[in-house]
Amino acid sequence: MLLLLVLPYVYISVRLLSLQSYDALYAMLDDPMLSYTYLSRLVLELISLANMSILRILGCMLSCVQPLEILVLLMLIIGFPILERKKITGITLLVLIMEICVMFGCVMLGLRASSLAQAILYIRMLGAFLLVGSILITGVLFYHLYRRILYYRHALSYLCIEEKEHTA
């Protein structure tokens, strides 16, 4: 299920990385894939704000959340105690937190850009960081899937014999 949330980010990051002009950016706004990612919904909502305040930004952040994202968040919260002792889970969370921080920095720099060319550069940087983080997270998810399949095959290879207890 997490893979369904990560793959649209890979697609959008490739599109952002390939931007060459402001016209291409406007053409990308018509892409229906933008509605599948939280980040793009949030950016589009923030762009439409007339004036910014902390309360308006928090309101936008909450209004952009969809039910599938809430479900995945609940699954992560419930499943985290099971996975917390595994090193790969900590690495994945660290990559995700670093990706969010770097993307937030790129967005803040992009909002302060003095020219359109500089804004496009920051948008392309955002796409590059998003692509690297999404590929790392996708790789970790595929690694977990691969390990599950191997573990499942290994578990099926045991021969179980049921013994009945003798009663006297």
Secondary structure as UniProt FT lines:
FT   HELIX           2..17
FT   HELIX           22..28
FT   TURN            29..30
FT   HELIX           32..36
FT   HELIX           38..47
FT   HELIX           54..63
FT   HELIX           67..83
FT   TURN            84..85
FT   HELIX           87..111
FT   HELIX           116..156
//
